[in-house]
Amino acid sequence: MRFSTILLGGLSLVAATPAFAQDSGAAGATADAAPTAPPSPITISGSAAILTDYRLRGVSQTNKNAAVQAALTVAHESGFYIGTFASNLAGWGTFGGANMELDGIVGYKHTAGSATGDIGVTWYTYPGGASESDVVEFFARVSGTAGPATLTAGAYYAPNQTSLGNFSNTSYSRGQRWDNIYLTGDGVAAIPGTPITAKAHIGYSKGNPGLGPNGTSLSPTGQYWDWSLGADVAAYKNLTFNVSYIDTDISRAKSAYLQPNFSKGQVPGGDTIAGATVVFGLTAAF
């Protein structure tokens, strides 16, 4: 899933009782204090970001160029939420010609003790793209603390669908529908006395080994690993600066049959879009 989206759990509803002024016996009239309104059961949050590259599971979705992204989440105190995420696209990430990714998310988040569970579904759409380009993916995540760190394990499953079919030039390509699974492990830890939060990620993808009907795939080489190390820095008020080193184990040899789609500019011999890179980003949260 596109992981710039902000997903918030529900808030506890606190009952408020109006406070009344007490008659002290002094001369003059007493007045009732204004009642305190209870907190809203609905929370709305969002973010806007600019990045030097949009890497989805280690692979550039913007042809190694800058990305502008936005996310919005509406959460209920019960734990249910809906959200959306949008980003510009280019090259491999366009799914048949769209220059934009627009996701819809529905989920439920619940905390029990020190563990938090989060389940839901994401619908990836590509307005203006080719037919059979949308992807539906279910997700489940669980997080907890270990000392100063917050650790999260996630599983993302896209059931069989034509947009993930195998149409590449391989012996086992017959245009069949495929599914896709993505497993993740993430760690986040604030560095005491600093505005810095260290972050680490590792992911494993397994799906259609080749090109889908629109010349792209969630698991380009069938299965691969991606990983990243980075840091968030609280810059000013609601602004956060991020720097991340991102890489995959997709070599030029492994991706040779995906060319030229899998190179910058979709030209033979172009730079790989899955190689090691450093991505910078600036996010404003509200």
C-alpha positions in Angstrom: 0.0 0.0 0.0 1.0 3.5 -0.5 2.4 4.4 2.7 2.3 8.2 2.8 -1.4 7.9 4.0 -2.0 8.9 7.7 -4.2 6.4 9.5 -5.5 7.4 12.9 -7.4 5.4 15.4 -10.5 6.5 17.3 -10.6 9.0 20.2 -12.2 8.3 23.6 -15.3 10.2 24.3 -15.1 12.1 27.5 -18.4 13.1 29.2 -18.4 16.7 30.3 -20.6 18.0 33.1 -21.5 21.8 33.1 -19.9 23.6 36.0 -22.1 25.9 38.1 -21.0 28.8 40.2 -21.7 28.4 43.9 -23.5 31.0 46.0 -21.0 32.2 48.5 -23.5 34.4 50.4 -22.0 37.6 49.1 -24.1 40.2 47.6 -24.9 40.0 43.9 -26.3 37.5 41.6 -24.5 34.2 40.7 -24.1 33.1 37.1 -23.8 29.6 35.5 -20.5 28.9 33.8 -20.8 28.0 30.1 -21.1 24.3 29.6 -18.1 22.4 28.1 -18.9 20.8 24.8 -18.0 17.1 24.5 -15.2 16.2 22.1 -16.3 15.3 18.6 -16.4 11.5 17.8 -14.9 12.3 14.4 -11.2 13.3 13.8 -10.0 14.7 10.5 -6.3 14.7 9.7 -4.1 14.9 6.7 -0.8 15.8 5.1 0.9 17.2 2.1 4.4 16.3 1.0 7.0 16.8 -1.7 9.7 14.2 -2.3 12.6 13.8 -4.6 11.3 10.4 -5.7 8.2 8.3 -5.1 9.4 4.8 -4.2 6.7 2.1 -3.8 8.3 -1.0 -2.3 11.7 0.1 -3.4 10.7 0.8 -7.1 10.4 4.4 -8.5 6.8 5.3 -9.5 7.9 8.8 -10.9 10.7 7.8 -13.2 13.2 8.9 -10.5 11.7 12.4 -10.5 10.0 14.5 -7.8 6.6 13.7 -6.4 3.9 15.8 -4.8 1.5 13.9 -2.6 -1.5 14.5 -0.3 -3.4 12.3 2.2 -6.6 12.7 4.1 -8.2 10.5 6.8 -11.5 10.7 8.6 -11.5 8.5 11.8 -14.4 7.7 14.1 -13.9 7.1 17.8 -15.0 3.5 17.3 -11.8 2.8 15.4 -13.2 2.8 11.9 -11.7 5.2 9.4 -11.7 6.1 5.7 -8.9 7.8 3.8 -7.5 8.8 0.5 -4.0 9.3 -0.9 -2.9 11.0 -4.2 0.4 11.3 -6.0 1.7 12.2 -9.4 3.3 9.4 -11.5 5.6 8.8 -14.4 7.2 6.0 -16.3 6.8 2.5 -14.8 4.3 3.6 -12.1 1.7 5.0 -14.5 -0.2 1.7 -15.0 -1.0 2.2 -18.7 -0.8 5.9 -19.1 -2.3 7.6 -16.0 -0.2 10.4 -14.6 -1.9 10.1 -11.2 -2.5 7.6 -8.5 -5.6 8.0 -6.4 -6.3 5.6 -3.5 -9.3 4.9 -1.4 -8.8 3.3 2.0 -11.3 1.8 4.5 -10.0 0.3 7.8 -10.4 -0.4 11.5 -7.8 0.3 14.2 -7.9 -1.0 17.8 -5.5 -0.9 20.7 -5.5 -3.6 23.4 -2.8 -3.1 26.1 0.4 -2.2 24.4 -0.5 -3.7 21.0 -2.4 -2.0 18.2 -4.0 -3.8 15.3 -5.0 -2.3 12.0 -7.0 -4.0 9.2 -8.5 -2.8 6.0 -8.5 -2.6 2.3 -7.0 -0.2 -0.3 -8.3 0.4 -3.7 -5.6 1.8 -6.0 -7.0 3.7 -9.0 -5.2 5.4 -11.9 -7.5 8.1 -13.4 -7.0 8.3 -17.2 -5.0 5.1 -17.3 -5.7 2.0 -19.4 -8.6 -0.4 -18.6 -7.9 -3.2 -16.0 -5.4 -1.0 -14.2 -7.1 -0.8 -10.7 -5.7 -2.9 -7.9 -7.6 -4.0 -4.7 -5.4 -5.0 -1.8 -6.2 -6.1 1.8 -3.9 -5.3 4.7 -3.3 -6.2 8.3 -0.8 -4.7 10.6 0.1 -5.1 14.3 2.4 -2.8 16.3 3.8 -2.7 19.8 6.7 -1.2 21.8 10.1 -2.7 22.6 12.0 -0.4 24.8 12.2 3.0 23.1 11.2 1.5 19.7 7.8 0.9 18.1 7.8 -2.2 15.9 5.2 -3.0 13.2 4.6 -6.2 11.2 2.4 -6.0 8.2 0.9 -8.3 5.5 -0.7 -7.0 2.3 -2.6 -9.3 0.0 -4.0 -8.5 -3.5 -6.2 -11.4 -4.6 -6.2 -12.7 -8.2 -7.0 -9.9 -10.6 -6.4 -9.1 -14.3 -4.4 -5.9 -13.5 -1.8 -8.2 -11.9 -1.8 -10.8 -14.8 1.4 -12.1 -16.4 1.8 -10.9 -20.0 5.6 -10.8 -20.1 7.8 -12.7 -22.6 8.4 -15.7 -20.4 7.6 -19.4 -20.8 4.9 -19.3 -18.1 3.1 -16.2 -19.3 -0.4 -16.9 -20.6 -2.2 -13.7 -19.6 -3.4 -15.4 -16.5 -4.7 -13.6 -13.4 -2.3 -13.5 -10.5 -2.3 -12.5 -6.8 0.3 -10.6 -4.9 1.6 -10.7 -1.3 3.8 -8.2 0.5 5.2 -8.8 4.0 6.8 -6.0 6.0 8.7 -5.2 9.2 9.2 -1.6 10.4 10.9 0.0 13.4 10.7 3.6 14.6 12.6 5.1 17.6 12.8 8.7 18.8 16.4 9.7 19.7 16.1 11.3 23.2 17.0 15.0 23.5 16.8 15.5 19.7 14.0 16.2 17.2 15.1 13.1 15.3 13.2 9.9 14.8 15.1 7.0 13.3 13.3 4.6 11.0 14.0 1.2 9.4 12.0 -1.0 7.0 12.3 -4.3 5.2 9.8 -5.8 2.8 9.3 -9.0 0.8 7.2 -9.1 -2.4 5.9 -12.1 -4.3 3.5 -12.0 -7.3 3.4 -12.0 -11.1 6.9 -12.5 -12.5 6.8 -10.1 -15.4 4.7 -7.4 -17.0 1.0 -7.0 -16.3 -1.5 -6.0 -19.0 -0.4 -2.4 -18.7 3.4 -3.0 -18.7 3.9 -2.9 -15.0 3.7 -5.1 -11.9 3.7 -5.0 -8.1 6.4 -7.7 -8.0 8.4 -7.1 -11.2 10.7 -10.1 -10.9 8.3 -12.4 -9.3 9.8 -12.0 -5.8 12.2 -9.6 -4.3 13.3 -7.8 -1.2 13.3 -4.0 -0.5 14.7 -2.2 2.5 15.3 1.3 3.8 17.0 3.3 6.6 16.1 6.9 7.3 15.2 9.6 9.8 12.5 12.1 10.3 13.4 15.5 11.7 10.8 17.8 13.3 11.6 21.0 11.4 9.2 23.7 12.3 5.7 23.5 13.9 3.9 20.9 11.7 6.7 20.4 9.2 8.8 17.2 9.1 12.0 16.7 7.0 12.8 13.1 6.0 15.9 11.5 4.4 15.9 7.8 3.5 18.3 5.4 1.9 16.3 2.9 -0.2 17.4 -0.2 -2.1 16.2 -3.6 -3.5 17.8 -6.8 -4.6 16.5 -6.4 -8.1 19.7 -6.4 -10.3 20.0 -5.5 -13.9 20.3 -9.1 -14.8 17.1 -10.0 -12.9 15.2 -7.2 -14.6 16.6 -7.7 -18.1 13.4 -9.1 -19.5 11.4 -6.1 -18.2 13.3 -3.6 -20.3 12.9 -0.9 -21.5 9.9 -0.4 -19.1 12.0 -0.9 -16.0 14.6 1.9 -16.8 14.5 5.6 -16.4 12.7 7.1 -19.4 11.8 3.7 -20.6 14.8 3.6 -23.0 17.2 0.7 -23.5 20.2 1.0 -21.2 18.6 3.6 -19.0 19.2 3.8 -15.3 17.5 1.2 -13.2 14.5 2.4 -11.3 15.0 -0.1 -8.5 18.6 0.6 -7.5 20.0 2.2 -4.4 19.0 5.8 -3.9 18.6 8.6 -1.3 15.2 10.2 -1.1 14.5 13.6 0.6 11.1 14.7 1.6 9.2 17.5 3.4 5.8 16.9 4.9 3.2 19.2 6.4 0.7 17.6 8.7 -2.6 19.0 9.8 
